[in-house]
Amino acid sequence: MSLLPTADGDTQRPSRRTEETPDARWKSILASSGAQDTTNRKNMALLIQLRWTAVIGQVVTVIVVHGWLGIALPLGPMAAVIAALVALNLASLAWIRTRTDVNNRELLLALMFDVAALTAQLYLSGGATNPFTSLYLLQITLGAVLLDARSTWSIVALTGASFAALAVFYRPLDVPRQGLADPFSLHVVGMFIGFLLNAVLLVVFVTRINRNLRERDAHLAALRQHAAEENHIVRMGLLASGAAHELGTPLASMSVILSDWRRMPALTSDQEVAEDLREMEASLQRCKAIVTGILVSAGEARGEGSSATTVNTFLAELAEEWRTARSVTTFTFTNAFGADLAIVSDAALKQVVFNVLDNALDASPAWMALTAEHRADVLVLRISDRGPGFSSEMLAQLGKPYHSSKGRPGGGLGLFLVVNVVRKLGGQVTAQNRAHGGAEVTLTLPLAMLAIGGEHAK
């Protein structure tokens, strides 16, 4: 294991932290997201709604067939099946309220119960001769949409076996020969009603299921994009850390040379040269502090080394530090936060604001402003300038790496890092062009994430 130099020329042991590969990071994000389970839970809720529809449909059918058409039905057993469906639905409602995830097996069991209930009702009302056997296709279609391939074929096998059994084992219907229509006409009408039920239920429920699946796919696509961006940030962090190590030795050498020059009378006797040497030494010390900060941050988990402060103190120190470091006199800071709150001072958050202020300074050296406000439970920071503003393409691609109006290599990484750090804090970054010229970037940060003892400090 090699020892790496710090900015002061000392050595530092590299971190033993094991970096995740992009694939491992993506898999861990998927595992923690619960996107699939959330979608299955929504689909289970749709199956419960469909079962209520089946209960109502069966009650109406029994009333019409037995009471209006005069076809004798075994009301007791059929009512027992309907009661079992109601009990199953009530139990499913209570169960799903306590669950945050639903797996493929549980969806399969729900569909199997529905097939069993349909088979029982068909057995009591004519078996395979009942025109409502076409409702088996609804169960198969739902299985094909909701389940994996193996489970779908299980539904196909179950419905096929049920249909075959109903051709042999069933309770025949005693259809009267006189009345509104002959048996064949009644069968055709039943087939038509079954067709309409299948069509309507398929359109309604499959459309809702597909909407759930599209929402899941969109969520997974966003997670994949976030994982790619995080991997990009990791690579940038490794490059920055490596560059900081490499810069340590030449910065230390330059510090020694400047110290020697300051002891040379030939140089210090000239007032202008002495002043230049002092400025060079101050700049060199600042570079060393920045490099040392990079090395320290690279070896620390977020929140380590942070100190307790308050919102107003943090903002005042931040504004003063940025104004002093950039030597600007056209910077306006307005603190409208109000009553102070205790938070954890975070170097990453400070650097986020610095990045946005630096962009504002590049675009509008004549004037830039930072305004802090307290809205509900969030800290709102608005950075404004009077520059040329954002192009429509920049606004559409806000926070994407290498999208910048500056036209230089590496442009756009500042806002990319800003968006990702703020997102990690549970906040949001928005940008817009001001009505009277210039641009405005707004950072919205939940105070709960910044509070002492909150998620921020973990």
Legacy VTK file of the C-alpha trace (Angstrom):
# vtk DataFile Version 3.0
C-alpha trace
ASCII
DATASET POLYDATA
POINTS 458 float
0.000 0.000 0.000
1.497 3.304 -1.066
1.471 6.507 0.964
0.141 9.590 -0.822
1.370 13.158 -0.205
-0.978 15.846 1.084
-0.872 19.463 0.032
1.660 20.170 2.782
4.030 17.507 1.535
3.141 15.028 4.290
1.894 11.539 3.658
-1.573 10.213 4.023
-2.882 6.675 3.902
-5.539 6.129 1.275
-9.027 5.196 2.392
-9.823 1.504 2.733
-13.372 2.132 1.565
-14.357 -0.209 -1.241
-15.912 1.539 -4.225
-19.025 0.044 -5.772
-18.972 -0.904 -9.418
-21.601 0.761 -11.649
-23.546 -2.522 -11.937
-23.489 -3.082 -8.179
-24.582 0.495 -7.564
-27.455 0.138 -10.075
-28.604 -3.162 -8.545
-28.522 -1.712 -5.035
-30.568 1.286 -6.162
-33.153 -1.004 -7.772
-33.281 -3.190 -4.673
-33.866 -0.203 -2.402
-36.288 1.609 -4.687
-39.216 -0.838 -4.348
-40.408 0.211 -7.816
-41.532 -3.304 -8.828
-43.177 -3.992 -5.475
-45.030 -0.681 -5.517
-46.369 -1.463 -8.996
-47.474 -4.947 -7.917
-49.242 -3.445 -4.912
-51.178 -1.101 -7.203
-52.037 -4.017 -9.475
-53.227 -6.084 -6.510
-55.539 -3.192 -5.615
-56.897 -3.355 -9.173
-57.559 -7.087 -8.785
-59.512 -6.330 -5.614
-61.587 -3.782 -7.541
-62.155 -6.343 -10.283
-63.339 -8.858 -7.674
-65.900 -6.350 -6.369
-67.062 -5.964 -9.952
-67.387 -9.757 -10.208
-69.419 -9.871 -6.970
-71.835 -7.228 -8.239
-72.057 -8.893 -11.648
-72.809 -12.300 -10.153
-75.511 -10.908 -7.870
-77.175 -9.109 -10.798
-76.901 -12.205 -13.005
-78.455 -14.465 -10.359
-81.344 -12.032 -9.837
-82.028 -11.708 -13.575
-81.687 -15.416 -14.420
-83.550 -16.768 -11.391
-86.094 -14.030 -10.825
-86.829 -12.680 -14.306
-86.091 -15.563 -16.687
-87.433 -18.176 -14.261
-84.421 -20.475 -14.540
-83.959 -22.385 -11.304
-80.557 -21.863 -9.702
-79.022 -23.331 -6.524
-79.209 -20.049 -4.653
-77.670 -21.360 -1.432
-74.379 -22.658 -2.897
-74.077 -19.685 -5.303
-74.646 -17.242 -2.429
-71.939 -19.093 -0.475
-69.466 -18.556 -3.330
-70.359 -14.868 -3.486
-69.990 -14.575 0.299
-66.575 -16.252 0.047
-65.528 -13.685 -2.560
-66.697 -10.837 -0.326
-64.799 -12.293 2.645
-61.695 -12.757 0.493
-61.902 -9.172 -0.689
-62.320 -7.774 2.817
-59.352 -9.836 3.986
-57.337 -8.671 0.953
-58.125 -5.026 1.723
-56.963 -5.431 5.325
-53.872 -7.326 4.180
-52.793 -4.866 1.487
-53.013 -1.913 3.882
-50.305 -3.494 6.020
-48.043 -4.328 3.094
-45.600 -2.138 1.254
-44.736 -4.801 -1.300
-46.528 -7.534 -3.243
-44.655 -10.259 -5.096
-45.441 -12.335 -8.169
-46.536 -15.375 -6.137
-49.152 -13.365 -4.266
-50.585 -12.012 -7.518
-50.688 -15.575 -8.860
-52.585 -16.799 -5.792
-55.111 -13.958 -6.128
-55.804 -14.874 -9.757
-56.074 -18.561 -8.865
-58.714 -17.761 -6.228
-60.659 -15.808 -8.855
-60.446 -18.736 -11.302
-61.621 -21.103 -8.568
-64.599 -18.859 -7.717
-65.557 -18.553 -11.398
-65.282 -22.321 -11.822
-67.514 -22.938 -8.804
-70.215 -20.611 -10.142
-70.018 -22.167 -13.612
-70.281 -25.665 -12.081
-73.508 -24.611 -10.349
-74.974 -23.086 -13.532
-74.494 -25.404 -16.462
-70.749 -26.027 -16.604
-69.158 -25.737 -20.053
-72.560 -24.988 -21.586
-72.709 -21.700 -19.675
-71.916 -18.841 -22.096
-69.950 -17.019 -19.373
-67.065 -19.519 -19.678
-65.502 -16.852 -21.912
-64.606 -14.992 -18.681
-61.720 -17.462 -18.329
-60.017 -15.455 -21.074
-60.116 -12.393 -18.821
-58.145 -14.256 -16.154
-55.622 -15.483 -18.715
-55.145 -11.976 -20.134
-54.648 -10.487 -16.678
-52.132 -13.215 -15.912
-50.209 -12.476 -19.110
-50.021 -8.782 -18.178
-49.302 -9.114 -14.457
-47.252 -12.282 -14.025
-44.017 -13.770 -15.236
-44.091 -16.364 -18.017
-44.073 -19.423 -15.742
-46.932 -18.123 -13.603
-48.929 -17.149 -16.694
-48.709 -20.690 -18.029
-49.890 -21.897 -14.617
-53.038 -19.785 -15.067
-53.466 -21.180 -18.582
-53.162 -24.740 -17.263
-55.601 -24.069 -14.412
-58.260 -22.480 -16.628
-57.832 -25.178 -19.269
-58.209 -27.956 -16.685
-61.204 -26.191 -15.139
-62.933 -25.833 -18.516
-62.278 -29.491 -19.343
-63.631 -30.584 -15.954
-66.771 -28.474 -16.437
-67.480 -30.340 -19.657
-67.904 -33.525 -17.605
-68.835 -32.416 -14.096
-71.525 -29.770 -13.698
-75.046 -29.125 -12.478
-77.365 -28.893 -15.514
-79.669 -25.931 -15.886
-83.383 -26.501 -16.243
-84.190 -23.956 -18.950
-87.960 -23.590 -19.603
-89.031 -24.197 -23.191
-91.590 -21.422 -23.143
-91.099 -17.810 -22.221
-89.101 -14.914 -23.572
-86.828 -16.960 -25.793
-85.743 -20.498 -26.624
-82.591 -21.977 -25.002
-80.411 -21.355 -28.050
-81.401 -17.673 -28.178
-80.668 -17.350 -24.468
-77.260 -18.928 -25.039
-76.480 -16.469 -27.846
-77.560 -13.532 -25.666
-75.382 -14.874 -22.836
-72.415 -15.160 -25.215
-72.945 -11.567 -26.322
-73.128 -10.325 -22.720
-70.011 -12.342 -21.872
-68.219 -10.831 -24.860
-69.165 -7.306 -23.772
-68.059 -7.987 -20.192
-64.721 -9.330 -21.376
-64.164 -6.396 -23.703
-65.118 -3.694 -21.191
-63.231 -5.213 -18.268
-60.144 -5.841 -20.370
-60.063 -2.272 -21.657
-60.658 -0.741 -18.212
-58.348 -2.876 -16.116
-55.579 -3.614 -18.612
-55.374 0.115 -19.373
-54.929 0.838 -15.669
-52.387 -1.952 -15.293
-50.404 -0.663 -18.274
-50.451 2.805 -16.739
-48.955 1.357 -13.554
-46.313 -0.454 -15.591
-45.447 2.722 -17.521
-45.066 4.619 -14.245
-42.765 1.869 -12.994
-40.688 1.958 -16.175
-40.411 5.746 -15.972
-39.320 5.470 -12.345
-36.725 2.825 -13.198
-35.444 4.949 -16.092
-35.027 7.884 -13.698
-33.202 5.636 -11.232
-30.916 4.392 -13.997
-30.163 7.994 -14.972
-29.450 8.884 -11.342
-27.171 5.854 -11.018
-25.269 6.903 -14.142
-24.916 10.436 -12.808
-23.706 9.169 -9.444
-21.165 6.951 -11.175
-20.032 10.005 -13.146
-19.635 11.937 -9.903
-17.595 9.086 -8.392
-15.242 9.154 -11.379
-14.927 12.920 -11.116
-14.226 12.616 -7.391
-11.503 10.052 -8.027
-9.928 12.297 -10.664
-10.133 15.323 -8.357
-8.601 13.361 -5.491
-5.820 12.101 -7.737
-5.147 15.598 -9.048
-5.029 16.912 -5.483
-2.421 14.305 -4.564
-0.365 15.136 -7.633
-0.515 18.872 -6.894
0.651 18.400 -3.305
4.375 18.121 -4.098
4.695 21.057 -6.576
2.677 23.299 -4.259
4.972 22.398 -1.363
8.029 23.141 -3.573
6.584 26.499 -4.606
5.952 27.337 -0.942
9.612 26.666 -0.120
10.800 28.790 -3.059
8.550 31.718 -2.078
9.817 31.520 1.502
13.385 31.718 0.194
12.547 34.692 -1.998
10.997 36.567 0.920
14.332 36.270 2.753
16.292 37.756 -0.169
16.996 41.499 0.405
17.292 42.088 -3.340
13.626 41.192 -3.734
12.137 42.445 -0.486
13.746 45.878 -0.847
11.516 46.575 -3.854
8.070 47.459 -2.481
6.164 46.321 -5.590
7.990 42.992 -5.735
7.420 42.438 -2.011
3.723 43.100 -2.459
3.606 40.661 -5.368
5.349 38.035 -3.248
2.789 38.471 -0.471
-0.073 38.081 -2.964
1.577 35.012 -4.473
2.044 33.461 -1.037
-1.593 34.195 -0.101
-2.807 32.612 -3.347
-0.530 29.639 -2.802
-1.865 29.127 0.710
-5.411 29.258 -0.661
-4.527 26.626 -3.297
-3.027 24.410 -0.601
-6.125 24.815 1.556
-8.361 23.860 -1.391
-6.259 20.800 -2.215
-6.157 19.722 1.441
-9.957 20.154 1.629
-10.375 17.888 -1.405
-8.228 15.197 0.204
-10.052 15.426 3.526
-13.474 15.339 1.843
-12.457 12.350 -0.284
-11.756 10.354 2.859
-14.804 11.365 4.875
-18.385 10.244 4.834
-20.875 13.014 4.476
-21.509 14.745 7.793
-18.182 13.783 9.407
-16.162 16.754 10.530
-19.204 19.007 10.290
-19.866 21.486 13.052
-23.021 22.727 14.693
-24.173 26.190 13.659
-27.346 28.076 12.816
-28.915 28.997 9.516
-28.213 32.723 9.827
-24.628 32.184 10.989
-23.969 29.673 8.220
-25.344 32.001 5.542
-23.502 35.060 6.869
-20.172 33.206 6.979
-20.813 31.725 3.545
-21.535 35.114 1.970
-18.560 36.788 3.642
-16.169 33.985 2.702
-17.243 34.056 -0.937
-17.065 37.859 -1.129
-13.564 37.896 0.405
-12.202 35.005 -1.681
-13.422 36.516 -4.977
-12.663 40.132 -4.001
-15.995 41.352 -5.351
-17.769 44.537 -4.315
-20.871 44.071 -6.471
-22.321 41.221 -4.428
-25.538 41.711 -2.449
-26.624 39.351 0.311
-30.144 39.587 1.733
-31.097 37.356 4.657
-34.877 37.184 5.033
-34.856 33.800 6.800
-36.236 35.130 10.053
-36.049 33.237 13.349
-32.798 31.296 13.556
-32.616 27.484 13.537
-29.825 25.116 14.515
-28.302 23.136 11.636
-25.118 21.281 10.728
-22.551 23.231 8.738
-21.758 21.263 5.591
-18.808 22.014 3.342
-20.577 20.330 0.406
-23.581 22.635 0.715
-21.297 25.650 0.980
-19.487 24.583 -2.185
-22.843 24.159 -3.947
-23.747 27.788 -3.265
-20.224 28.888 -4.223
-20.571 27.131 -7.590
-23.827 28.925 -8.387
-22.393 32.262 -7.238
-19.289 31.687 -9.391
-21.511 31.098 -12.415
-23.410 34.297 -11.634
-20.119 36.198 -11.305
-18.921 34.891 -14.689
-22.193 35.936 -16.341
-22.635 39.262 -14.545
-19.514 40.766 -12.911
-21.368 44.063 -12.385
-24.021 42.625 -10.051
-25.114 39.389 -8.427
-27.280 38.729 -5.387
-27.988 35.976 -2.870
-31.344 35.978 -1.064
-32.309 33.557 1.715
-35.921 32.926 2.682
-37.834 30.589 5.001
-40.914 28.998 3.434
-42.805 26.395 5.451
-40.164 23.756 6.277
-37.614 24.608 3.597
-34.693 26.986 3.145
-34.922 28.826 -0.171
-31.749 30.328 -1.640
-32.081 32.511 -4.748
-28.981 33.544 -6.706
-29.680 36.280 -9.262
-27.591 38.087 -11.860
-27.992 40.560 -14.704
-26.201 38.538 -17.355
-27.501 37.219 -20.693
-29.645 34.569 -18.984
-30.153 30.928 -19.908
-30.972 29.675 -23.371
-34.063 27.496 -23.774
-31.789 24.508 -24.408
-29.881 25.150 -21.176
-33.107 25.380 -19.184
-34.301 22.090 -20.692
-30.969 20.378 -19.901
-30.391 21.955 -16.489
-28.079 19.838 -14.383
-26.909 17.610 -17.239
-23.115 17.271 -17.480
-21.298 19.133 -20.249
-24.251 21.378 -21.093
-23.004 24.915 -20.764
-23.260 28.246 -22.540
-19.605 29.064 -21.784
-18.313 26.984 -24.670
-15.261 25.630 -22.876
-14.229 22.019 -22.176
-15.780 20.683 -19.008
-18.443 23.373 -18.922
-21.657 22.567 -17.153
-20.104 20.320 -14.504
-20.660 22.948 -11.810
-24.445 22.937 -12.177
-24.392 19.164 -12.632
-22.768 18.765 -9.223
-25.073 21.386 -7.716
-28.196 19.531 -8.859
-26.931 16.180 -7.585
-25.808 17.431 -4.167
-29.084 19.291 -3.609
-31.023 16.217 -4.729
-29.103 14.126 -2.174
-30.290 16.591 0.461
-33.878 16.026 -0.649
-34.044 19.447 -2.278
-34.600 20.837 -5.736
-32.806 23.170 -8.134
-34.766 25.345 -10.561
-33.636 28.030 -12.978
-35.381 30.740 -14.919
-34.678 33.974 -16.762
-35.635 37.184 -15.006
-38.240 39.437 -16.587
-35.876 42.415 -16.772
-32.792 40.489 -17.887
-30.444 38.081 -16.217
-30.987 34.689 -14.665
-32.108 33.298 -11.329
-31.236 29.922 -9.820
-33.282 28.747 -6.835
-32.124 26.104 -4.358
-34.873 24.606 -2.181
-33.532 22.641 0.789
-35.606 20.810 3.435
-34.576 22.084 6.855
-35.131 18.624 8.314
-32.169 17.345 6.268
-29.940 20.156 7.567
-31.016 19.924 11.194
-28.736 18.527 13.886
-29.518 14.842 14.398
-31.401 14.622 11.093
-30.604 12.518 8.037
-27.982 15.089 7.121
-25.698 14.104 9.933
-25.899 10.403 9.348
LINES 1 459
458 0 1 2 3 4 5 6 7 8 9 10 11 12 13 14 15 16 17 18 19 20 21 22 23 24 25 26 27 28 29 30 31 32 33 34 35 36 37 38 39 40 41 42 43 44 45 46 47 48 49 50 51 52 53 54 55 56 57 58 59 60 61 62 63 64 65 66 67 68 69 70 71 72 73 74 75 76 77 78 79 80 81 82 83 84 85 86 87 88 89 90 91 92 93 94 95 96 97 98 99 100 101 102 103 104 105 106 107 108 109 110 111 112 113 114 115 116 117 118 119 120 121 122 123 124 125 126 127 128 129 130 131 132 133 134 135 136 137 138 139 140 141 142 143 144 145 146 147 148 149 150 151 152 153 154 155 156 157 158 159 160 161 162 163 164 165 166 167 168 169 170 171 172 173 174 175 176 177 178 179 180 181 182 183 184 185 186 187 188 189 190 191 192 193 194 195 196 197 198 199 200 201 202 203 204 205 206 207 208 209 210 211 212 213 214 215 216 217 218 219 220 221 222 223 224 225 226 227 228 229 230 231 232 233 234 235 236 237 238 239 240 241 242 243 244 245 246 247 248 249 250 251 252 253 254 255 256 257 258 259 260 261 262 263 264 265 266 267 268 269 270 271 272 273 274 275 276 277 278 279 280 281 282 283 284 285 286 287 288 289 290 291 292 293 294 295 296 297 298 299 300 301 302 303 304 305 306 307 308 309 310 311 312 313 314 315 316 317 318 319 320 321 322 323 324 325 326 327 328 329 330 331 332 333 334 335 336 337 338 339 340 341 342 343 344 345 346 347 348 349 350 351 352 353 354 355 356 357 358 359 360 361 362 363 364 365 366 367 368 369 370 371 372 373 374 375 376 377 378 379 380 381 382 383 384 385 386 387 388 389 390 391 392 393 394 395 396 397 398 399 400 401 402 403 404 405 406 407 408 409 410 411 412 413 414 415 416 417 418 419 420 421 422 423 424 425 426 427 428 429 430 431 432 433 434 435 436 437 438 439 440 441 442 443 444 445 446 447 448 449 450 451 452 453 454 455 456 457
